[in-house]
Amino acid sequence: MYLLILATLMSSTSYLFANDDRPVLKMTSKAAEVTVDLGGGSIADFHLGKNGLNPLQWDSWDFSETPEDDPPLTPRSMGHFLCLDRWGPATPAEIAHGMGWHGEATTSWWSVTQAPIDSGRFIEAQMMATLPLAGLEVVREIQLHKNEAIFKVDEFVKNTRHIGRIYNIVQHPTIGPPFLDETTVVDANGTRGFMQETPAPYFEKPEVHWPYAMKKDGTKVNMRHLKNDATPAVVSYIIEDKFGWTTAVNAKQQLLIGYIWPSKDYPWFDAWRHVAENKPFARGLEFGTTGLHQPGPVLVQKGKIFDRHIFKFIDADETQLFSYANFLMKVPRDFGGVKNIEYKNGKISVTERGAKTRNLVMDVGDLFDNNRD
């Protein structure tokens, strides 16, 4: 069946390419290249120029029972993937009906509904996926800037059923080696937070504040860094500014990857860390509509954390829109990390952390619709 799907995709869409026999959509500009794997819809590669370093170099197959084997053709999560209709586990009853971890977006084949076209300032493409168990459809529009290393994503989530339901949508950008090493620094504008390992019902106690977290024994942890100890593994923080943002910087590689999004779309920042063989192996720079990594009944019972909702409601036949932008920047070898990001008058301004406080500016134009509720 999967071979038939692949053959159909490759024969009917000449703008697709094959990476390791998998169908992918590539978008290329003067500044950067983006690759989307259609077996799961993951943004598997985003790099500067033609041969730049890809920070999103991560594959869920490395967490399988046989990572040494060649991965199958089946859809799976890579790099930056989409969690929809949930973030985390399903209930036992849902699992019995086939629902998996993080929902169906990464286990579904995505189809390209608009090949990349030149719209003037951007290169634009569109793709979509149907999630049959969830009763949702997601349409993704990508705009890659022609002169700057940034792309914007709009995702339209439609409830295809005739009854309303709760759900969540979480973006799961994941960085890995060689961009991720002991020197990589992560920054964000999260504020109040809590550790996912805290038992119910008081998940948010003890409360922490970015960039800090706490181990079970009370040891304070700076979440900007990761060396050989990933505990606590997942910590979630609320966003209190108009725009949320997160960055990862490897100054040795002279590279920064960053995300910015309207906090009305995604009010939570979720930081995941993982080590293997005593070295950094993966970091999730996640942002979404929830900060609680639990199945639906727990979300409903809890309701809110820090006065922030932890799930969305979508009515029958309703479509909801969520947006973000992803960018890359070259940085000096002594760059100290990010203190602040400002998006104003069509420009993204990145202010360095530390004594030098250098500013990196990118002219990006209008990213988000200010008139959208």
C-alpha positions in Angstrom: 0.0 0.0 0.0 2.8 2.5 0.9 4.7 1.7 -2.3 1.5 2.5 -4.2 1.1 5.8 -2.4 4.7 6.7 -3.0 4.5 5.9 -6.7 1.3 7.9 -7.1 2.9 10.9 -5.4 6.1 10.8 -7.4 4.4 10.3 -10.7 1.8 13.0 -10.4 3.8 15.8 -8.8 7.0 16.7 -10.7 8.0 19.3 -8.0 8.5 16.5 -5.5 11.9 15.0 -4.8 12.9 11.6 -3.2 15.1 11.6 -0.2 16.0 8.0 0.8 13.0 6.9 -1.3 10.7 9.1 0.7 8.5 11.8 -1.0 9.4 15.3 0.1 8.5 18.8 -0.9 11.5 21.2 -1.3 11.2 25.0 -1.3 14.4 26.9 -2.2 15.2 30.7 -2.1 18.4 32.7 -2.4 18.8 32.5 1.4 17.6 29.1 2.5 16.0 25.8 1.7 13.1 24.0 3.4 12.2 20.3 3.1 8.9 18.8 4.2 8.6 15.0 4.4 5.2 14.0 3.2 5.2 10.8 5.2 4.0 12.6 8.4 4.3 16.2 7.3 7.4 17.0 9.3 9.7 19.9 8.4 12.7 17.7 8.2 15.3 20.2 7.0 15.8 24.0 7.1 19.2 25.3 6.3 21.0 28.4 5.0 22.1 28.5 1.4 22.6 25.3 -0.5 24.6 23.2 1.9 24.1 24.8 5.3 23.8 23.0 8.7 20.3 21.7 9.5 19.5 22.3 13.1 16.3 20.1 12.8 18.4 17.0 12.3 16.4 14.5 14.3 14.4 11.3 13.5 12.0 9.5 15.8 13.3 6.2 14.3 16.3 6.6 16.6 13.8 5.9 19.5 12.5 2.7 17.9 13.2 -0.8 19.2 15.6 -1.4 16.3 17.2 2.0 15.5 20.2 0.2 13.8 17.8 -1.1 11.0 16.9 0.9 8.0 13.6 2.8 8.8 10.5 1.8 6.9 8.7 4.0 4.4 5.7 4.5 6.7 5.0 8.0 8.0 6.9 9.1 11.1 8.0 12.2 13.0 11.2 14.0 12.2 12.7 17.5 12.9 9.8 19.8 13.4 6.6 17.8 13.5 3.0 18.6 14.3 1.1 17.2 17.3 -2.6 17.2 16.4 -5.2 16.4 18.0 -3.2 16.0 21.2 0.1 16.5 22.9 1.1 13.2 24.5 -0.8 10.1 25.3 -4.3 8.8 24.3 -6.6 7.1 26.7 -6.6 3.2 26.8 -10.0 3.2 25.0 -8.6 5.5 22.3 -5.5 3.4 21.9 -7.6 0.3 21.4 -9.2 2.1 18.4 -5.8 3.0 16.9 -5.0 6.5 18.3 -1.3 7.0 19.0 1.0 9.3 20.8 0.7 13.0 19.7 -2.2 12.2 17.4 -2.4 11.3 13.7 -0.6 14.1 11.9 2.8 12.3 11.9 1.2 8.9 11.0 -0.7 10.2 8.0 0.4 10.9 4.4 0.3 14.6 3.4 -0.7 15.7 -0.1 0.5 18.8 -1.9 -2.5 20.9 -2.9 -0.4 23.8 -4.4 3.1 23.3 -5.8 5.6 26.0 -4.9 4.9 29.3 -6.8 6.6 32.7 -6.9 4.2 35.2 -5.4 6.6 38.2 -5.6 8.3 38.5 -2.2 7.7 34.8 -1.2 7.7 31.3 -2.5 4.4 29.7 -1.5 3.1 26.2 -1.3 0.2 24.4 0.3 -0.4 20.8 1.7 -3.0 19.0 3.7 -3.7 15.9 5.7 -6.8 14.2 6.9 -7.0 12.7 10.4 -9.8 10.2 10.3 -9.9 9.2 14.0 -9.8 12.8 15.2 -12.3 13.9 12.6 -10.0 16.8 11.7 -8.5 18.1 8.5 -5.4 20.3 8.5 -4.3 22.6 5.6 -0.8 24.1 5.9 0.3 27.1 3.9 4.1 27.9 3.8 5.6 31.2 2.7 9.4 31.1 2.2 10.9 34.6 2.0 12.9 34.9 -1.2 15.7 37.1 0.3 15.8 36.2 4.0 16.1 32.9 5.8 12.6 32.8 7.2 9.3 31.1 6.4 5.9 31.6 7.8 3.3 28.8 8.3 -0.4 29.1 8.6 -2.3 26.0 9.6 -6.0 25.8 9.2 -7.6 23.1 11.4 -11.1 22.0 10.4 -13.5 19.9 12.3 -15.1 17.6 9.7 -17.7 16.2 12.0 -21.1 17.5 13.0 -20.3 17.7 16.7 -17.9 19.9 18.6 -14.9 18.5 20.5 -11.9 19.5 22.5 -8.4 19.1 21.1 -4.8 20.5 21.1 -2.3 21.6 18.5 1.4 21.7 19.5 4.4 22.5 17.3 7.3 20.2 18.1 10.5 21.6 16.6 13.3 19.2 17.7 17.0 20.0 17.3 19.7 17.4 17.3 23.5 16.8 16.7 25.7 18.2 15.3 23.9 21.5 15.8 23.0 20.3 19.3 26.0 19.8 21.6 27.1 20.8 25.1 27.6 24.5 24.0 24.1 25.0 22.4 22.1 27.6 24.3 18.3 27.8 24.3 16.4 30.9 25.1 12.7 31.8 25.3 10.3 34.3 26.7 8.3 31.9 28.9 7.6 33.0 32.5 5.7 30.8 35.0 6.3 27.1 34.6 6.0 23.6 36.1 7.6 20.2 35.7 5.6 17.5 33.8 6.9 14.9 36.3 4.9 16.6 39.1 2.0 14.2 40.1 -1.7 15.1 39.8 -3.7 17.0 40.7 -1.4 19.9 41.5 0.9 19.7 38.5 1.9 23.4 38.9 3.3 23.0 42.4 6.2 23.8 42.8 6.1 26.7 40.4 9.3 27.7 38.6 10.2 30.7 36.3 12.1 30.5 33.0 14.9 29.7 32.5 14.9 27.7 35.7 13.3 24.4 36.7 13.7 22.1 39.6 14.6 18.4 40.1 12.6 16.3 42.5 15.2 16.7 45.2 14.9 20.5 44.9 18.1 21.1 42.9 17.8 24.2 40.6 18.3 23.6 36.9 19.0 26.2 34.2 17.0 25.0 31.2 19.1 27.1 28.8 21.7 24.4 28.9 22.0 20.6 28.4 25.1 18.5 29.0 24.8 14.9 30.4 21.7 15.2 32.7 18.3 15.9 31.2 16.2 15.9 34.4 13.7 17.3 34.5 12.9 16.2 31.0 9.9 18.3 30.2 9.0 21.7 31.7 6.2 23.9 30.5 5.9 27.7 30.7 3.3 30.3 29.8 3.8 33.1 27.4 2.7 36.5 28.7 3.9 38.8 25.8 2.0 39.5 22.6 4.4 37.2 20.7 6.1 34.1 22.0 9.6 33.2 20.9 12.3 30.7 21.3 15.8 30.3 19.9 18.7 27.8 19.9 22.2 29.1 19.3 25.4 27.2 18.5 28.0 29.9 18.5 30.8 27.5 17.4 28.7 26.8 14.3 27.8 30.5 14.0 24.1 29.6 13.7 20.8 30.6 15.3 17.5 29.0 14.8 14.4 30.9 16.0 10.7 30.7 16.2 8.1 33.5 16.8 4.4 33.2 17.0 1.3 35.0 18.3 0.7 34.0 21.9 -3.1 34.1 21.3 -2.5 31.1 19.0 0.0 29.3 21.2 0.1 30.4 24.9 2.5 27.7 26.0 6.2 27.0 25.6 7.3 23.4 26.3 10.9 22.6 26.8 12.0 18.9 26.3 15.5 17.6 26.8 17.0 14.2 26.1 20.6 12.8 26.4 22.1 9.6 25.0 25.5 8.2 26.0 25.9 11.1 28.4 25.6 13.7 25.5 22.9 16.0 24.3 20.7 14.0 21.8 17.5 16.0 21.4 15.9 19.2 22.5 12.2 20.1 21.9 11.5 23.8 21.4 7.8 23.2 21.6 4.9 25.7 21.6 1.2 25.1 21.5 -2.3 25.3 23.0 -1.5 23.2 26.0 1.2 22.9 28.7 -0.1 19.6 30.2 1.1 16.4 28.7 -1.9 14.3 29.7 -4.9 12.6 28.0 -8.2 14.3 27.5 -10.0 13.4 30.8 -7.1 14.8 32.9 -7.1 18.0 30.8 -10.9 18.5 31.3 -10.6 17.8 35.0 -7.8 20.3 35.5 -9.2 23.0 33.2 -6.5 25.7 33.5 -3.0 26.2 34.8 -1.7 29.7 35.7 -5.1 30.9 34.4 -4.2 29.6 30.9 -6.4 27.1 29.1 -4.9 23.7 28.5 -7.1 22.6 25.6 -9.1 24.1 22.7 -12.7 23.6 21.7 -13.6 23.5 18.0 -17.3 23.5 17.0 -18.9 21.4 14.3 -17.7 22.3 10.8 -15.5 25.1 12.3 -12.0 26.0 11.0 -9.4 27.5 13.3 -6.1 29.2 12.2 -2.7 29.0 13.9 0.5 30.7 12.7 4.2 30.9 13.4 7.4 31.8 11.7 10.8 30.0 11.7 14.1 31.8 10.9 17.8 31.2 10.7 20.6 33.8 11.4 24.4 33.7 11.3 25.9 34.8 14.6 29.4 35.7 15.8 31.5 32.9 17.3 31.3 34.7 20.7 27.5 35.2 20.6 26.1 34.9 24.1 22.5 33.8 23.4 19.3 35.8 23.1 17.9 38.3 25.6 14.9 39.4 23.7 13.2 39.3 20.3 11.0 42.1 19.0 8.8 42.0 15.9 7.8 45.5 14.9 7.3 47.4 11.6 8.0 44.3 9.5 11.3 43.6 11.2 12.6 40.9 13.6 15.2 42.3 16.0 17.2 39.8 18.0 19.0 41.3 21.1 22.0 39.4 22.4 22.2 38.4 26.0 25.2 39.6 28.0 27.4 42.7 28.1 27.7 43.2 24.3 23.9 43.3 23.6 24.4 43.2 19.8 21.3 43.4 17.6 20.6 41.2 14.6 17.9 42.5 12.4 15.9 40.8 9.6 13.5 42.5 7.3 10.6 40.1 7.1 7.5 42.1 6.2 4.0 41.3 7.6 4.0 38.0 9.3 0.8 37.9 11.2 -2.7 39.2 10.7 -3.3 41.8 13.4 -7.0 41.9 12.7 -7.5 38.2 13.5 -9.2 37.5 16.9 
